[in-house]
């Protein structure tokens, strides 16, 4: 197991319910240990086990929930 923390930029969040939706879908992914979503900063910070899930998979899950997401440069 290798733990990583990555920032994912999110466009399209307009309210606290949007942030809650992102938190909900990401926290259900296997391997995600913590997820902090900031509506003000339009981003999420995820800590995860990279043997189970990738930052790109987390971003894709956010996109599937209806938002634009991309992994920020490390």
C-alpha positions in Angstrom: 0.0 0.0 0.0 1.2 3.4 -0.9 -0.8 6.3 0.5 -1.0 9.4 -1.7 -2.7 12.8 -1.2 -3.7 14.6 -4.3 -5.7 17.7 -5.2 -8.4 17.5 -7.8 -9.6 20.7 -9.3 -13.4 20.8 -9.8 -15.5 23.1 -12.0 -19.2 23.3 -11.8 -19.8 23.2 -8.0 -22.2 26.0 -7.2 -23.5 25.2 -3.7 -22.9 23.1 -0.6 -25.1 20.3 -2.0 -22.7 20.0 -5.0 -19.8 19.7 -2.6 -21.7 17.1 -0.6 -22.4 15.1 -3.8 -18.7 15.0 -4.7 -17.8 14.0 -1.1 -20.4 11.2 -1.2 -19.4 9.6 -4.5 -15.7 9.8 -3.8 -15.9 8.5 -0.3 -17.6 5.3 -1.7 -14.6 4.4 -3.8 -12.5 1.5 -2.5 -9.1 2.8 -1.3 -10.2 6.4 -0.5 -9.2 7.1 3.1 -10.2 10.8 3.3 -11.8 13.3 1.0 -12.1 17.0 1.8 -14.1 19.1 -0.7 -13.8 22.9 -0.8 -16.6 24.7 -2.5 -14.7 28.0 -2.1 -11.5 26.7 -3.7 -13.3 24.5 -6.2 -11.2 21.5 -5.4 -11.1 18.3 -3.4 -8.1 16.9 -1.5 -8.1 13.1 -1.4 -5.9 10.7 0.5 -6.0 7.2 -0.9 -4.3 3.8 -1.3 -2.9 3.9 -4.8 -2.8 0.2 -5.1 -6.6 0.3 -5.0 -7.6 3.5 -6.7 -5.8 6.3 -8.7 -6.2 10.1 -8.7 -7.4 9.8 -12.3 -10.1 7.3 -11.2 -11.3 9.7 -8.5 -11.4 12.6 -11.0 -13.4 10.3 -13.4 -15.9 9.5 -10.7 -16.4 13.2 -10.0 -17.0 13.7 -13.7 -19.5 10.9 -13.7 -21.3 12.9 -11.0 -21.7 15.8 -13.4 -18.8 18.0 -12.7 -15.6 18.8 -14.6 -12.6 17.5 -12.7 -8.9 17.2 -13.3 -5.9 16.1 -11.2 -3.8 19.1 -10.2 -0.1 19.0 -11.0 1.9 17.4 -8.3 
